Structures are given as C-alpha cells and as structure tokens.
Amino acid sequence: MLSLYMATIISEPSRTFSEFLLLPNLTGKDCIPDNISLKTPLVKNKRGENSALTLSIPLSSAIMQSVSNHTLAIALARCGGLSFVYQSQPIADQAEMVRKVKNFKAGFVASNSNLKPESNLLDVKELLGRTGHSTMPITQDGSANGKLLGVLTSRDYRLKDMDLGTPVSQIMTPFESLVYAEEGISLREANDLIWEHKLNSLPVIDRSRKLRYLVFRQDYDEHRENPDESIDAEKRLMVGAGVNTRDYRERIPVLLEAGADILCIDSSDGFSDWQRDLLAWVRDEYGEEIRIGAGNVVDGEGFRFLAECGADFVKVGVGGGSICITREQKGIGRGQASAVIDVARARDEYFESTGEYVPICSDGGIVLDYHILLALAMGADFVMMGRYFSRFDESPGKILRIQGNYVQEYWAEGSERARNWQRYYVGGEEALTFEEGVDIYVPYAGKLKDNVNLTLSKIKSAMCNCGVTSIADLQSKARLTVVSSTTIREGGAHDVISKEKDLPPGT
Ligand code: IMP
C-alpha cells in the first residue's frame, strides 16, 4: 500500500559488481576464444531485424574531457569499440574532433612539415628542429594541402656542409621525378608501391595535384585494416558525440554535418522533461534517421520513459563512476549492478510488449575487467568507461611521474576543472554551484590496443568457462551468485607469504 507520509522503500539492497561472481557451466569443445563473438547491438531494432549499428566489441568511452577526444576515439574505433566525443567544449571544437576521426585513414597522415619552393635550407633547419621530421613536401603555398611541387628528404641535403641560403627548389626531388599515388589508393597498394620503388614515403595527391597525405614505409602490420574496426558504409571510422539538453538545437546540426554517426545525451539524470524535449526535437527534425542514446537512469521506470520518448539506446548508472561524488553530495544513485539488472528486466518486458529491442549501456563503476562481463551477463549490451580509458596514451590527460610512479590525469565532468554544468542542469541558474566529481590521477597503463586486447582475452576466457560463445548466449545462460565478504577475501591470494613485502629482512 502506498503511504502518503513516507517514501517507498525498496528492501533489496543496492548492489555493485564486486558483490557477484559467475558460476562455470559446461564448456563444450567448440567453446574456445577464437570462436567467441563479442558483436553487440548499439541501437534499437524491431523483433526479427538486426540492429542498424553494431559494435564488434562491447566497449564505449565516456563523454568526458579527460577521456574521449579524437585520438582516443580513433584508437578505440580501430579496436571495434566507440567513443562519444565530449560536449563540454565549444560546438566548433567538438565538431572538429568528430571531423578528425571521420577523416582518419590508417597509415595515411596529413603532412605537418611543409615548405614553399622559395624556402631555403635555413627554413629546413628550423622546421626540422620544430617537428623532427626530415621528409618535407614542397607545395606551392607551403601548406599541407597545397599543389605538390616536390619532396625534400634527408638524402637531399647536408645542413653543415651546404649554404643555408640554398632554395629548396634547387635540391628537392621535383614532382616530375616523384613516385606518387592518387587519392583512393588502399593502404595495401600504397605499401606495395613503397616496397617496389624502395621509397621512404609516398605522397598521395588529389585530381588537382594537391597534397592529401603521406604514407610512410612503416610496419604494414601496424596499420593493416582490422576486420573488427568500427567503420561506416564508406569505410570511415565511426564516432559518437555527446550533446546536452541546453544548446542541442545549435550543436546537433553541426555535429551531424561533421559526420557524427550517433549522438548521446550527456546527463547525470536522464529521467527528465529536458530529455523528452530533446528527443522529441530530434524526431521532429530528423525522423528516425538520426541515432541518439539517452540517460542516465537506474530503474525500469526511467528506462521505459526514455524508450517511449524514442531513445535508440539507454544509458544506465548514477553515482557509480570512479570520480563521482554525486551520492555523497546529494544522496542520489544506485549500486551499478542493481541498476543494470532492474533496467535489463524492464528492457526485456518492453521488448515483449512492443517488439522493440532497446540496447542498454552500463555506464561507470567498472573497476576490474570481469565487471564488464558481469554487466553483460546482467543484460547490458555494452559498457561505457571513463577511468579505464583515461589511463592510456591516446587519452587527453597529461602523463606525469609522481613519487616514482607514472600516473595520468583524470577529471570528472562535474569537477571545477571541467565545469560541465549542462550535464547537471536541473533548471534555474546556469552554473555549477557545487562539485559532483573530483580531479585526480589514475595509474598510467600505456597503449589502448594492448590493454583492450588483454581485457578482451580475459572476457573471452571467462565466457569459455561459462560455456558460451556470444553475448546473447551469455545473457541467457550465465548463472550469477551473490558473494559474501569472506568469499571475496577467499578470491584473492590469501594465507600465503608475499615475496615482495612480507618476508622479514635478511631471509
Ligand atoms: P568510471 O568509468 O567509473 O570512471 O565512470 C565514468 C562515468 O562517470 C562517466 O561515463 C559518467 O557517466 C560519470 N561521470 C563523469 N563525470 C562525473 C561527475 O562529475 N560526477 C558523477 N559522475 C560523473
């Protein structure tokens, strides 16, 4: 019975991922890592139809200044995941990041060391000092996309023996003698040319002879097309972009023009009229053509609200982020595991009653790799992570050495540093009056690809233990158990002597 004078109390405690473990199922002989597919739907689909957008791996990066810029987005899309470029920046800057991802071609680089024909060796010396690159295209106007007139390489000059006033036009390899390629060439074909002609680099030009890229003689394997890459119909990398409930009328058209494949509302609370308005505006303006996720919510009611408003996917999680202090500041939130379980149930009921499957994304609170697997087993279609990606070379935070350890900056969107007040907008004053997140360090972890591969190999290995070869299989067959605190203790190395610190000196 509903009481007028007290809140509804949900008696089940709010649980986190670390409170669960998976039980092994029978592992069939065909259940080996090579047979596992981690393909997952990104946007809603009707019963019996496939999702129009899918990911090869169920990982997305958080809509945060310290996480999802263009370099991280490129690295993650190349591994089969997806980034949502942060929206707490001017519209033009966000669009530029989106554009950089869409224009990225593996192994094709825009030249950053260019000179005009009338430049001399003194200019060469200065440019070399600044960029460290000895291959210098000579273009009519000295720009990266000017008409290509020749190329200068370290074989053409000896700075200490030559007159620094010598114009580069006298010593460059002129266009007529260059081996070059035309735009549209594949990386494999470019590499073949490089090997055939024993080149160090190959300029790629457009029809009007304007320079587009350079392809360098590098390890072809490093850039080989990856079958798992997240790519669009034109083979460009896919990228998402965050939007907010304040300036969406101006921001969304610019992001779409820049090539964003999918949008996501960046908000700490998705169960709001503001999100309903935004989604209605998108459907009015663009129909179903534009893909947009919404969130965040933590229960079935919130999910249904956003699904009915037309969200293409729904993001789950309030207060579980590693940098988040929302629960301390406002007492709002829910343990991430409970939130995912509740929302997944509502998603399945919604599917049963409407025939529409709306994917859910578990956002925040992933600490250990196996938490990703738990989130998927609990019904998430993919996860979003901030802390995880903030530790990599490709993320925007500075890498520092502190007390002998390498760390990387990671700051919350609700911190004073990011000042993303749009994310916390609840009407009224447009200001961040108190912080909902912190500005901290995370342990630096190196290259994204190496870390993602390791994470995926753990996930695949655990899926073999569960006797499943796909995420859908995992969701239907996984068995989860709630753990006690002593079970957690039993799970680590215990009752043994650590070689590093427990032995007394002299032993
Ligand atoms: P993490 O993966 O545990 O680090 O969590 C990342 C998630 O935390 C993001 O995707 C956001 O949903 C959330 N988040 C980002 N900034 C803040 C904040 O200032 N307060 C609360 N949550 C935040």
Residues whose N, C-alpha, C, O or C-beta is under 5 A from the ligand:
A	BS01	IMP	A62 I63 G320 G321 S322 I323 C324 I325 T326 D363 G364 G365 I366 M384 M385 G386 R387 Y388 A412 E413 G414 S415 E436 G437
